[in-house]
Amino acid sequence: MAIEKKFPMTLAGKEKLEQELETLKTVKRAEVVERIKIARSFGDLSENSEYDAAKDEQAFVEGRITTLENMIRNAEIITESKEASDTVALGKSVTFLELPAGDEETYAIVGSAEADPFEGKISNDSPIARSLLGKKVGEEVTVSTPGGDMQVRIIAVK
């Protein structure tokens, strides 16, 4: 039996995935079925681009449903960290200062399932998070990124 991959996430992240799953199952699935039905009425399916597009969308929706069900089933809810309050850990927000430029950035470190850099949530598998995990406020850390190494100083952990 294969070992199922665990998906660390916050409770809010799991609820967001559950909402997306519900929408896909109740709304999106029905919309796609209706599009397929309409496309079938156009006649010859071998040259029907609307039918092909609807079938492709159906495959995408069903694949996403399967993915979400797996993530929810194997969710590992991030609880209050046993790490010291000044130590970077999964589920915490970290603020750091880029050296020497001084740009300040804040990110919440979450599981890959709920990562969204545009909302300030980075995956624990990202190069930045991997470099920062386990470090304490005041430490200077070298972060290896695809764009090259950068030096940062951790200034806050919440």
N, CA, C and O of each residue as an XYZ file, in Angstrom:
632
protein
N       0.842     -1.188      0.000
C       0.000      0.000      0.000
C       0.880      1.241      0.000
O       1.836      1.335      0.770
N       0.557      2.178     -0.854
C       1.333      3.411     -0.973
C       1.055      4.310      0.226
O      -0.062      4.358      0.740
N       2.083      5.015      0.654
C       1.933      5.964      1.746
C       1.368      7.252      1.161
O       1.920      7.812      0.213
N       0.253      7.718      1.741
C      -0.390      8.940      1.267
C       0.414     10.149      1.717
O       0.863     10.211      2.862
N       0.594     11.103      0.824
C       1.283     12.343      1.161
C       0.385     13.169      2.060
O      -0.807     13.316      1.790
N       0.948     13.705      3.122
C       0.213     14.596      4.023
C       0.296     16.019      3.475
O       1.313     16.416      2.905
N      -0.771     16.772      3.653
C      -0.837     18.157      3.201
C      -1.023     19.053      4.410
O      -2.143     19.219      4.892
N       0.086     19.644      4.916
C      -0.069     20.544      6.057
C      -0.817     21.800      5.638
O      -0.535     22.380      4.590
N      -1.779     22.218      6.469
C      -2.551     23.427      6.170
C      -3.233     23.917      7.430
O      -3.409     23.179      8.399
N      -3.609     25.170      7.387
C      -4.361     25.734      8.502
C      -5.814     25.282      8.390
O      -6.239     24.792      7.344
N      -6.559     25.446      9.453
C      -7.977     25.098      9.426
C      -8.700     25.952      8.393
O      -9.569     25.457      7.674
N      -8.344     27.243      8.315
C      -8.960     28.140      7.326
C      -8.634     27.676      5.908
O      -9.488     27.743      5.024
N      -7.418     27.210      5.687
C      -7.028     26.702      4.370
C      -7.828     25.471      3.985
O      -8.229     25.321      2.831
N      -8.061     24.584      4.955
C      -8.854     23.382      4.686
C     -10.295     23.765      4.358
O     -10.900     23.203      3.445
N     -10.838     24.718      5.103
C     -12.215     25.163      4.848
C     -12.340     25.786      3.467
O     -13.356     25.600      2.798
N     -11.322     26.523      3.028
C     -11.330     27.129      1.698
C     -11.337     26.039      0.616
O     -12.054     26.150     -0.378
N     -10.539     24.992      0.816
C     -10.526     23.879     -0.139
C     -11.870     23.154     -0.156
O     -12.344     22.747     -1.216
N     -12.484     22.993      1.021
C     -13.793     22.338      1.095
C     -14.856     23.152      0.353
O     -15.731     22.586     -0.302
N     -14.776     24.490      0.459
C     -15.724     25.354     -0.258
C     -15.525     25.233     -1.767
O     -16.494     25.149     -2.521
N     -14.264     25.224     -2.202
C     -13.983     25.074     -3.632
C     -14.503     23.733     -4.138
O     -15.090     23.660     -5.217
N     -14.288     22.672     -3.361
C     -14.763     21.344     -3.740
C     -16.282     21.326     -3.870
O     -16.822     20.773     -4.828
N     -16.960     21.927     -2.916
C     -18.425     21.964     -2.950
C     -18.920     22.716     -4.187
O     -19.872     22.285     -4.838
N     -18.273     23.841     -4.512
C     -18.650     24.619     -5.692
C     -18.430     23.815     -6.967
O     -19.271     23.821     -7.866
N     -17.310     23.132     -7.041
C     -17.037     22.317     -8.226
C     -18.073     21.206     -8.393
O     -18.538     20.943     -9.502
N     -18.430     20.559     -7.284
C     -19.370     19.437     -7.354
C     -20.803     19.882     -7.642
O     -21.523     19.215     -8.385
N     -21.213     20.998     -7.061
C     -22.621     21.395     -7.181
C     -22.900     22.370     -8.317
O     -23.967     22.313     -8.928
N     -21.960     23.261     -8.607
C     -22.209     24.292     -9.609
C     -21.468     23.995    -10.911
O     -22.080     23.861    -11.970
N     -20.163     23.897    -10.816
C     -19.334     23.781    -12.019
C     -19.630     22.502    -12.801
O     -19.708     22.528    -14.029
N     -19.793     21.393    -12.096
C     -20.101     20.119    -12.763
C     -21.376     20.241    -13.589
O     -21.419     19.808    -14.740
N     -22.400     20.825    -13.006
C     -23.684     20.986    -13.699
C     -23.544     21.904    -14.907
O     -24.140     21.649    -15.953
N     -22.755     22.975    -14.770
C     -22.536     23.889    -15.897
C     -21.856     23.168    -17.061
O     -22.236     23.355    -18.216
N     -20.868     22.360    -16.762
C     -20.132     21.643    -17.810
C     -21.030     20.614    -18.488
O     -20.994     20.468    -19.709
N     -21.824     19.911    -17.714
C     -22.748     18.924    -18.288
C     -23.723     19.629    -19.237
O     -24.028     19.107    -20.310
N     -24.207     20.795    -18.854
C     -25.124     21.561    -19.710
C     -24.425     21.999    -20.993
O     -25.013     21.936    -22.073
N     -23.161     22.448    -20.881
C     -22.391     22.840    -22.075
C     -22.206     21.651    -23.023
O     -22.299     21.807    -24.241
N     -21.946     20.474    -22.469
C     -21.784     19.278    -23.302
C     -23.095     18.948    -24.002
O     -23.108     18.605    -25.184
N     -24.191     19.054    -23.268
C     -25.508     18.767    -23.843
C     -25.818     19.719    -25.003
O     -26.308     19.294    -26.049
N     -25.531     20.994    -24.810
C     -25.774     21.985    -25.867
C     -24.875     21.711    -27.066
O     -25.324     21.762    -28.211
N     -23.602     21.419    -26.800
C     -22.655     21.157    -27.890
C     -23.051     19.924    -28.692
O     -22.869     19.886    -29.909
N     -23.593     18.916    -28.013
C     -24.047     17.703    -28.723
C     -25.174     18.026    -29.704
O     -25.298     17.396    -30.754
N     -25.980     19.002    -29.351
C     -27.114     19.343    -30.209
C     -26.672     20.005    -31.513
O     -27.477     20.147    -32.433
N     -25.409     20.409    -31.603
C     -24.898     21.039    -32.822
C     -24.617     20.026    -33.923
O     -24.335     20.408    -35.059
N     -24.692     18.746    -33.599
C     -24.509     17.729    -34.635
C     -23.196     16.982    -34.540
O     -22.759     16.622    -33.446
N     -22.570     16.748    -35.668
C     -21.364     15.927    -35.824
C     -20.317     16.263    -34.760
O     -19.767     17.365    -34.740
N     -20.049     15.290    -33.872
C     -19.121     15.527    -32.780
C     -17.661     15.516    -33.227
O     -16.805     16.064    -32.532
N     -17.361     14.906    -34.371
C     -15.975     14.803    -34.815
C     -15.387     16.155    -35.227
O     -14.167     16.326    -35.233
N     -16.243     17.106    -35.568
C     -15.760     18.428    -35.965
C     -16.392     19.530    -35.115
O     -16.579     20.654    -35.581
N     -16.714     19.202    -33.883
C     -17.432     20.112    -33.008
C     -16.477     20.655    -31.930
O     -16.234     19.989    -30.924
N     -15.947     21.847    -32.141
C     -14.977     22.414    -31.199
C     -15.608     22.753    -29.848
O     -14.938     22.673    -28.818
N     -16.883     23.129    -29.839
C     -17.561     23.420    -28.572
C     -17.639     22.162    -27.711
O     -17.448     22.210    -26.496
N     -17.924     21.037    -28.365
C     -18.001     19.760    -27.650
C     -16.625     19.396    -27.086
O     -16.510     18.998    -25.927
N     -15.588     19.535    -27.909
C     -14.230     19.210    -27.459
C     -13.824     20.087    -26.276
O     -13.249     19.597    -25.304
N     -14.125     21.379    -26.360
C     -13.774     22.304    -25.277
C     -14.529     21.947    -23.998
O     -13.959     21.993    -22.908
N     -15.792     21.596    -24.123
C     -16.595     21.236    -22.951
C     -16.078     19.945    -22.321
O     -16.037     19.826    -21.096
N     -15.688     18.987    -23.142
C     -15.142     17.718    -22.620
C     -13.801     17.965    -21.922
O     -13.512     17.360    -20.890
N     -12.985     18.860    -22.495
C     -11.712     19.204    -21.858
C     -11.953     19.853    -20.497
O     -11.270     19.545    -19.520
N     -12.933     20.755    -20.446
C     -13.256     21.405    -19.181
C     -13.778     20.391    -18.169
O     -13.460     20.469    -16.982
N     -14.568     19.455    -18.634
C     -15.089     18.416    -17.748
C     -13.933     17.600    -17.158
O     -13.934     17.288    -15.967
N     -12.953     17.258    -17.992
C     -11.798     16.498    -17.508
C     -11.030     17.307    -16.459
O     -10.581     16.761    -15.451
N     -10.881     18.617    -16.704
C     -10.192     19.473    -15.744
C     -10.940     19.522    -14.416
O     -10.336     19.366    -13.355
N     -12.255     19.738    -14.473
C     -13.071     19.832    -13.256
C     -13.003     18.532    -12.467
O     -12.827     18.556    -11.249
N     -13.140     17.399    -13.147
C     -13.094     16.107    -12.455
C     -11.713     15.859    -11.849
O     -11.602     15.307    -10.754
N     -10.663     16.267    -12.562
C      -9.313     16.126    -12.024
C      -9.104     16.982    -10.791
O      -8.485     16.541     -9.822
N      -9.618     18.205    -10.819
C      -9.491     19.107     -9.673
C     -10.275     18.573     -8.480
O      -9.817     18.672     -7.342
N     -11.458     18.004     -8.734
C     -12.258     17.405     -7.661
C     -11.471     16.283     -6.996
O     -11.418     16.204     -5.768
N     -10.862     15.422     -7.794
C     -10.075     14.308     -7.259
C      -8.904     14.832     -6.426
O      -8.628     14.322     -5.340
N      -8.220     15.851     -6.945
C      -7.082     16.439     -6.233
C      -7.516     17.026     -4.896
O      -6.876     16.785     -3.873
N      -8.608     17.800     -4.902
C      -9.095     18.416     -3.668
C      -9.528     17.369     -2.651
O      -9.228     17.495     -1.463
N     -10.233     16.335     -3.109
C     -10.664     15.275     -2.188
C      -9.455     14.625     -1.524
O      -9.479     14.343     -0.326
N      -8.397     14.386     -2.303
C      -7.182     13.783     -1.755
C      -6.521     14.723     -0.741
O      -6.091     14.285      0.326
N      -6.442     16.006     -1.077
C      -5.805     16.971     -0.168
C      -6.587     17.082      1.140
O      -5.994     17.141      2.217
N      -7.901     17.112      1.047
C      -8.735     17.243      2.244
C      -8.648     15.974      3.089
O      -8.551     16.040      4.315
N      -8.684     14.831      2.430
C      -8.609     13.551      3.137
C      -7.276     13.408      3.879
O      -7.228     12.831      4.965
N      -6.204     13.931      3.295
C      -4.870     13.801      3.887
C      -4.365     15.101      4.512
O      -3.161     15.299      4.678
N      -5.311     15.984      4.855
C      -4.932     17.257      5.478
C      -4.354     17.014      6.865
O      -4.847     16.185      7.630
N      -3.316     17.744      7.162
C      -2.708     17.715      8.489
C      -2.803     19.143      9.011
O      -2.033     20.014      8.606
N      -3.748     19.373      9.909
C      -4.015     20.729     10.383
C      -2.850     21.220     11.232
O      -2.398     20.552     12.162
N      -2.381     22.419     10.876
C      -1.283     23.041     11.610
C      -1.867     23.612     12.895
O      -2.751     24.468     12.862
N      -1.370     23.132     14.015
C      -1.830     23.632     15.304
C      -0.764     24.556     15.868
O       0.288     24.759     15.260
N      -1.045     25.101     17.015
C      -0.087     25.998     17.671
C       1.259     25.296     17.769
O       1.368     24.200     18.318
N       2.259     25.936     17.239
C       3.595     25.360     17.181
C       4.193     25.194     18.566
O       4.004     26.030     19.450
N       4.920     24.097     18.735
C       5.616     23.854     19.988
C       6.964     24.582     20.002
O       7.672     24.598     21.008
N       7.296     25.184     18.854
C       8.528     25.974     18.759
C       8.399     27.213     19.639
O       7.296     27.670     19.940
N       9.535     27.738     20.040
C       9.533     28.982     20.814
C       8.857     30.075     19.991
O       8.855     30.025     18.761
N       8.287     31.054     20.675
C       7.523     32.092     19.986
C       8.377     32.934     19.040
O       7.838     33.597     18.154
N       9.705     32.917     19.213
C      10.565     33.710     18.339
C      11.246     32.853     17.265
O      12.187     33.303     16.611
N      10.769     31.624     17.090
C      11.350     30.704     16.113
C      10.413     30.541     14.923
O       9.211     30.339     15.099
N      10.954     30.626     13.718
C      10.165     30.477     12.497
C       9.713     29.024     12.375
O      10.527     28.103     12.452
N       8.389     28.823     12.182
C       7.831     27.481     12.060
C       6.617     27.514     11.141
O       6.070     28.578     10.851
N       6.217     26.360     10.698
C       5.033     26.209      9.858
C       3.822     26.776     10.593
O       3.589     26.464     11.761
N       3.054     27.615      9.893
C       1.869     28.224     10.483
C       2.121     29.604     11.077
O       1.182     30.276     11.504
N       3.372     30.029     11.108
C       3.694     31.347     11.654
C       3.989     32.334     10.532
O       4.303     31.945      9.407
N       3.879     33.622     10.862
C       4.265     34.686      9.939
C       5.647     35.162     10.337
O       5.964     35.291     11.520
N       6.461     35.417      9.333
C       7.819     35.886      9.588
C       8.045     37.183      8.812
O       7.690     37.298      7.639
N       8.642     38.148      9.496
C       9.011     39.408      8.859
C      10.526     39.465      8.843
O      11.184     39.239      9.859
N      11.068     39.771      7.672
C      12.522     39.862      7.566
C      12.907     41.083      6.757
O      12.109     41.644      6.007
N      14.158     41.475      6.936
C      14.729     42.632      6.279
C      15.791     42.134      5.320
O      16.706     41.410      5.713
N      15.662     42.529      4.042
C      16.696     42.170      3.074
C      17.921     43.022      3.348
O      17.816     44.226      3.578
N      19.071     42.394      3.323
C      20.321     43.114      3.577
C      21.088     43.253      2.277
O      21.049     42.319      1.476
N      21.759     44.310      2.016
C      21.847     45.548      2.777
C      20.749     46.551      2.408
O      20.629     47.587      3.061
N      19.941     46.263      1.370
C      18.966     47.238      0.856
C      17.950     47.676      1.902
O      17.548     48.840      1.920
N      17.534     46.776      2.760
C      16.612     47.148      3.803
C      15.145     46.980      3.472
O      14.297     47.487      4.206
N      14.805     46.273      2.374
C      13.400     46.017      2.057
C      12.821     45.038      3.085
O      13.399     43.983      3.343
N      11.686     45.398      3.659
C      11.039     44.550      4.660
C       9.916     43.751      4.008
O       9.104     44.304      3.267
N       9.872     42.448      4.286
C       8.838     41.579      3.734
C       8.274     40.701      4.838
O       8.990     40.301      5.756
N       6.970     40.402      4.737
C       6.313     39.526      5.699
C       5.580     38.431      4.942
O       4.857     38.699      3.982
N       5.776     37.192      5.387
C       5.104     36.040      4.773
C       4.609     35.101      5.862
O       5.245     34.942      6.904
N       3.464     34.484      5.604
C       2.988     33.394      6.443
C       3.505     32.115      5.799
O       3.401     31.944      4.585
N       4.056     31.227      6.596
C       4.561     29.963      6.071
C       3.472     28.912      6.263
O       3.107     28.567      7.387
N       2.968     28.418      5.146
C       1.856     27.473      5.141
C       2.228     26.247      4.312
O       3.285     26.213      3.681
N       1.358     25.244      4.317
C       1.579     24.078      3.483
C       1.373     24.425      2.018
O       0.761     25.443      1.695
N       1.876     23.592      1.147
C       1.808     23.862     -0.292
C       0.374     23.969     -0.800
O       0.122     24.651     -1.793
N      -0.565     23.306     -0.135
C      -1.956     23.310     -0.581
C      -2.598     24.686     -0.509
O      -3.512     24.977     -1.280
N      -2.146     25.529      0.390
C      -2.775     26.845      0.528
C      -1.824     27.996      0.247
O      -2.150     29.148      0.534
N      -0.657     27.709     -0.308
C       0.305     28.762     -0.625
C      -0.266     29.699     -1.683
O      -0.864     29.257     -2.664
N      -0.072     30.986     -1.471
C      -0.487     32.013     -2.417
C       0.388     33.239     -2.182
O       0.061     34.092     -1.357
N       1.499     33.325     -2.908
C       2.436     34.434     -2.684
C       1.800     35.819     -2.817
O       2.250     36.769     -2.177
N       0.758     35.940     -3.643
C       0.100     37.238     -3.804
C      -0.655     37.644     -2.551
O      -0.929     38.826     -2.347
N      -0.996     36.668     -1.703
C      -1.652     36.953     -0.420
C      -0.661     36.890      0.732
O      -1.058     36.948      1.895
N       0.637     36.771      0.414
C       1.663     36.726      1.448
C       1.786     35.380      2.125
O       2.279     35.301      3.250
N       1.346     34.308      1.463
C       1.438     32.951      2.014
C       2.391     32.143      1.143
O       2.130     31.931     -0.041
N       3.501     31.691      1.735
C       4.461     30.903      0.965
C       4.495     29.466      1.479
O       4.271     29.202      2.660
N       4.776     28.562      0.573
C       4.829     27.140      0.894
C       6.044     26.826      1.758
O       7.110     27.422      1.604
N       5.858     25.881      2.665
C       6.979     25.435      3.486
C       8.049     24.744      2.636
O       9.166     24.523      3.103
N       7.706     24.401      1.385
C       8.662     23.783      0.464
C       9.426     24.806     -0.367
O      10.341     24.437     -1.104
N       9.066     26.096     -0.262
C       9.720     27.131     -1.064
C      11.140     27.369     -0.537
O      11.422     27.122      0.636
N      12.033     27.850     -1.415
C      13.411     28.111     -0.974
C      13.498     29.092      0.201
O      14.313     28.913      1.107
N      12.657     30.124      0.179
C      12.698     31.103      1.274
C      12.292     30.442      2.591
O      12.993     30.574      3.594
N      11.166     29.734      2.589
C      10.684     29.104      3.822
C      11.671     28.053      4.333
O      11.943     27.982      5.531
N      12.207     27.239      3.418
C      13.170     26.207      3.860
C      14.379     26.840      4.534
O      14.916     26.285      5.492
N      14.810     27.998      4.039
C      15.964     28.675      4.633
C      15.632     29.269      5.997
O      16.496     29.336      6.872
N      14.386     29.701      6.183
C      14.006     30.400      7.414
C      13.509     29.481      8.530
O      13.645     29.821      9.706
N      12.935     28.323      8.186
C      12.366     27.433      9.201
C      13.409     27.065     10.258
O      14.532     26.676      9.935
N      13.015     27.196     11.521
C      13.890     26.853     12.637
C      14.803     27.983     13.088
O      15.482     27.854     14.107
N      14.833     29.078     12.354
C      15.684     30.219     12.718
C      14.930     31.126     13.686
O      13.704     31.073     13.788
N      15.696     31.963     14.397
C      15.113     32.819     15.430
C      15.208     34.300     15.064
O      15.991     34.694     14.199
N      14.392     35.110     15.742
C      14.425     36.560     15.567
C      15.841     37.049     15.828
O      16.483     36.643     16.797
N      16.321     37.928     14.948
C      17.653     38.492     15.087
C      18.711     37.773     14.257
O      19.770     38.338     13.984
N      18.436     36.531     13.853
C      19.414     35.785     13.062
C      19.488     36.329     11.646
O      18.491     36.768     11.073
N      20.706     36.289     11.092
C      20.907     36.609      9.686
C      21.012     35.294      8.939
O      21.734     34.389      9.357
N      20.288     35.191      7.830
C      20.173     33.937      7.093
C      20.465     34.193      5.622
O      20.067     35.216      5.066
N      21.166     33.249      5.000
C      21.359     33.295      3.556
C      20.241     32.484      2.932
O      20.083     31.299      3.226
N      19.468     33.123      2.070
C      18.343     32.469      1.399
C      18.744     32.221     -0.054
O      19.055     33.155     -0.794
N      18.730     30.952     -0.448
C      19.043     30.609     -1.841
C      17.749     30.626     -2.646
O      16.807     29.897     -2.336
N      17.710     31.455     -3.672
C      16.543     31.536     -4.544
C      16.996     31.293     -5.976
O      18.191     31.354     -6.266
N      16.059     31.018     -6.870
C      16.439     30.840     -8.273
C      17.167     32.057     -8.849
O      17.960     31.923     -9.781
N      16.901     33.234     -8.299
C      17.545     34.462     -8.767
C      18.896     34.722     -8.109
O      19.548     35.723     -8.410
N      19.315     33.845     -7.228
C      20.582     34.008     -6.525
C      20.378     34.101     -5.025
O      19.249     34.176     -4.541
N      21.482     34.095     -4.299
C      21.425     34.160     -2.837
C      21.134     35.581     -2.367
O      21.541     36.558     -2.996
N      20.418     35.674     -1.245
C      20.210     36.975     -0.614
C      20.348     36.806      0.889
O      20.041     35.750      1.442
N      20.809     37.850      1.531
C      20.968     37.869      2.981
C      19.756     38.558      3.585
O      19.322     39.607      3.108
N      19.213     37.960      4.636
C      18.090     38.572      5.341
C      18.322     38.495      6.841
O      19.056     37.636      7.330
N      17.677     39.418      7.567
C      17.679     39.373      9.033
C      16.231     39.235      9.467
O      15.371     40.019      9.065
N      15.972     38.236     10.288
C      14.612     38.005     10.799
C      14.347     39.049     11.884
O      15.103     39.166     12.848
N      13.254     39.809     11.709
C      12.959     40.860     12.687
C      11.702     40.587     13.515
O      11.509     41.200     14.565
N      10.842     39.666     13.048
C       9.639     39.339     13.857
C       9.067     37.995     13.422
O       9.138     37.613     12.254
N       8.503     37.295     14.392
C       7.789     36.030     14.147
C       6.500     36.075     14.946
O       6.513     36.333     16.150
N       5.377     35.822     14.265
C       4.065     35.842     14.949
C       3.377     34.504     14.747
O       2.265     34.302     15.235
